[in-house]
Amino acid sequence: MSYTMTIKRIGIPVLLCAMLTTSACANILQRARGDNAQSTTVNTADAPISNTPAQTPNLAQMSANDSPSQEVLAALYHQILPSVVDIQVTVSTSQAGVQGAPFGQGQSPGPVRGEGTGWVYDDQGHIVTNNHVVENADKITVHFADGSWTRGEVLATDPQADLAVVQITPPEGMTLRPLPLAAPDSIDVGYWVLAFGTPFGLEGTMTLGIVSALGRGIPIGSEGGAIYTLPDVIQTDAAINPGNSGGPLLNLNGEVVGVNFAINSTAGSNAGVGFTIPASVVQRVVPALLEQGKYAYPYLGISGGSITPQLVEEVGLPENVFGIWVSSTPESGPAAAAGLQEGDIITAIDDQPVRSFDALVSYLFNSTTPGQAVTITFIREGEEQTTNLTVQERPADLPIASADPAEATIPIGQVIEIASQAVIEAGVMQTIESTSATLEPNGDLLRWVVTLSGNGEAATVTIDVTSGEVVELSSE
């Protein structure tokens, strides 16, 4: 089974889009885990921006697939901008290291400053942003488009959805203008969308694009910890760059369809493939964070992945069978209690066909809650069977099953770090300019094979997928 990602510098292609800055570093540097880039902050707000929107066309009457005129786009910009905030954070150097701070040899000691985006969720002073924007922040400052600012405090976070709520007291005389959430089924591929944020420190930026795809499953989680699949992610070609994290993606009615959080890029900047947490996730998770401080995720207790031609060949599955191949079921999980086991192929849940792991995760998130009984249809040794299963709450210390078997191993970002450290300590290489990591079969097992190059040198490092141990190191 081959699972390949190409990485430029030390990072991963799916990059979380907050931004870190230090006084000693004005060049763009990609974070170790690919979350952020470093840059000096540029303030482009030369004149105050009014909180009163300009006279606008009747945006509510626009169809989602209308082609926006420049007058409509300008009206939307002035309508939405007062509800979008720039979030600046300060993180101690030790905590930044925990998050995967930028590599940057020679970086001066002291706090690391970060920057991202957020938006007004309600009139109670709640700002929604990404968890990775405010994670481990010692100080948070929230800036509004008119130049005013206030301090913020993290009220609740959900790393599994990469969402966070920041509590603020609005500046004196300001009336907060919440952004409405769009109905979850109100967009489709090809619909126009607007992204707001602070890319590279440029406040008050709006970009235009379309919905490129729907229903993506994106692995997410803390580095070195549990990796989860975030369901129903929106893909867009609206320009998203470091600093856009936490900003809203909106339709032409000015409604939030999602929260921008990542890009797929080997360069650390926009490549036309951005990812947005959908409104359906925001509508479920944020109210739970405000009321209970957490969201209870449904949990089946399986590891596995979508059936692919490679998987069919490697484990001898029937051809042209669609579903989820179960690679393991933890003993304490509901799947094991219901009798599911390694080698089963799940084909439906509650009589709803599931052709991919992403579809299964989406159904669980949108249609089930912990304690709910569901019916699983599966194939075992060529025979279709069903079993009843009671969904549990996802344990805090266990990862949910992954959309790809590769994601059930040590995360690729951590693998890159292990390989880089190994070649440097061995004296094989001192400069690493690019890397790639491939998950390859080794008999009945899998292994990471990492290639690194730089300054005319190259090395290959083989790493055990479970322990992270370097099995083999060779240089060219």
Secondary structure as GFF3:
##gff-version 3
##sequence-region A 1 476
A	DSSP	beta_strand	3	8	.	.	.	ID=ss1
A	DSSP	beta_strand	14	16	.	.	.	ID=ss2
A	DSSP	beta_strand	18	21	.	.	.	ID=ss3
A	DSSP	beta_strand	36	38	.	.	.	ID=ss4
A	DSSP	three_ten_helix	59	61	.	.	.	ID=ss5
A	DSSP	alpha_helix	70	80	.	.	.	ID=ss6
A	DSSP	three_ten_helix	81	83	.	.	.	ID=ss7
A	DSSP	beta_strand	84	91	.	.	.	ID=ss8
A	DSSP	alpha_helix	93	99	.	.	.	ID=ss9
A	DSSP	beta_strand	112	120	.	.	.	ID=ss10
A	DSSP	beta_strand	126	129	.	.	.	ID=ss11
A	DSSP	alpha_helix	131	134	.	.	.	ID=ss12
A	DSSP	beta_strand	139	143	.	.	.	ID=ss13
A	DSSP	beta_strand	149	158	.	.	.	ID=ss14
A	DSSP	beta_strand	163	168	.	.	.	ID=ss15
A	DSSP	beta_strand	192	197	.	.	.	ID=ss16
A	DSSP	three_ten_helix	199	201	.	.	.	ID=ss17
A	DSSP	beta_strand	205	221	.	.	.	ID=ss18
A	DSSP	beta_strand	227	236	.	.	.	ID=ss19
A	DSSP	beta_strand	248	250	.	.	.	ID=ss20
A	DSSP	beta_strand	256	264	.	.	.	ID=ss21
A	DSSP	beta_strand	274	278	.	.	.	ID=ss22
A	DSSP	alpha_helix	279	291	.	.	.	ID=ss23
A	DSSP	beta_strand	298	299	.	.	.	ID=ss24
A	DSSP	beta_strand	303	306	.	.	.	ID=ss25
A	DSSP	alpha_helix	309	315	.	.	.	ID=ss26
A	DSSP	beta_strand	324	328	.	.	.	ID=ss27
A	DSSP	alpha_helix	334	337	.	.	.	ID=ss28
A	DSSP	beta_strand	345	349	.	.	.	ID=ss29
A	DSSP	beta_strand	352	353	.	.	.	ID=ss30
A	DSSP	alpha_helix	357	367	.	.	.	ID=ss31
A	DSSP	beta_strand	373	380	.	.	.	ID=ss32
A	DSSP	beta_strand	383	390	.	.	.	ID=ss33
A	DSSP	beta_strand	392	393	.	.	.	ID=ss34
A	DSSP	three_ten_helix	405	408	.	.	.	ID=ss35
A	DSSP	alpha_helix	412	425	.	.	.	ID=ss36
A	DSSP	beta_strand	434	442	.	.	.	ID=ss37
A	DSSP	beta_strand	445	454	.	.	.	ID=ss38
A	DSSP	beta_strand	457	464	.	.	.	ID=ss39
A	DSSP	beta_strand	470	475	.	.	.	ID=ss40
###
